[in-house]
Amino acid sequence: MMPSEGATVIGLGMKIDGEVSGSGELLVDGEVDGTIRLTSSRLTVRAEGRVRASITAQDVVVLGTVEGEIRASGRIELRSGSVVIGNLYSPRLSMEEGATLRGGVDPTKAPEGDKKD
C-alpha cells in the first residue's frame, strides 16, 4: 500500500510516545504509544505497525497490532492478520477472516468529541 500524496508515515524503526493529532492521513509502520486524534482523516496501521493508544479518527484500517480503544466516525476495517485488543466504536465495521479482535463492538456510541448531552 503506497501512501497517498500528503500522507504522513511513521516508518519502521520509529517510535512516538505522546499525542499525535492532525488533519491529514497517517500511516504507521513503526510504533505509537499514547493518543492518536485524526477526527477528519484516515489512520492506517500497516502490517509492521504497533499502536498502544486511544484512537479517534474518521476511518481506521488495521493490518498490524492495536492495543486500545478505537473510535471512528466513518468506518473501522480489520484486515486479515490484524490483532486488536480493545473496544471499537463506529457505525460501520469490516472484519476479514484471519483478523483477531479481543474486545467489544458498539456501533451506537458516538465518537469522542461528537457526544450529545
C-alpha positions, -999 to 999 in steps of 0.1 A, spaced: 0 0 0 16 32 -12 10 64 8 -12 90 -8 2 124 -16 4 144 16 2 114 39 24 112 70 43 80 75 57 68 108 84 45 94 98 12 106 123 18 135 105 50 146 87 52 180 65 80 191 54 85 228 26 110 234 -1 126 214 -4 125 176 -30 148 160 -37 164 127 -59 167 97 -40 145 72 -38 108 66 -14 89 88 2 56 81 20 37 109 48 12 101 66 19 134 53 23 170 30 48 186 22 49 224 -3 74 237 -32 91 218 -39 95 181 -66 121 171 -74 125 134 -110 134 136 -114 142 98 -88 118 85 -78 82 80 -54 62 101 -38 31 87 -18 8 109 2 -13 84 13 -49 89 45 -40 108 28 -12 128 23 -14 166 0 10 183 -8 12 220 -31 42 221 -66 56 223 -76 63 187 -101 88 173 -103 92 135 -127 93 107 -117 59 93 -93 34 108 -77 5 89 -57 -21 108 -33 -46 93 -9 -47 123 -15 -46 160 -35 -21 181 -40 -21 219 -65 4 229 -99 19 222 -108 28 186 -135 54 178 -143 62 142 -170 84 128 -168 66 95 -155 30 93 -132 6 110 -116 -21 89 -98 -51 105 -78 -68 78 -65 -104 77 -36 -108 101 -45 -78 123 -47 -80 161 -69 -56 180 -72 -57 218 -97 -31 229 -132 -18 223 -144 -5 189 -169 23 185 -180 30 149 -212 30 128 -195 7 103 -172 -23 109 -155 -46 84 -136 -76 97 -118 -100 73 -113 -137 80 -80 -141 99 -83 -108 119 -83 -111 157 -105 -89 180 -104 -91 218 -129 -65 229 -164 -52 224 -181 -35 195 -207 -8 199 -220 9 167 -244 31 186 -219 52 206 -208 84 190 -171 90 186 -154 110 214 -159 147 207 -192 141 189 -212 132 220 -245 148 226 -255 158 261 
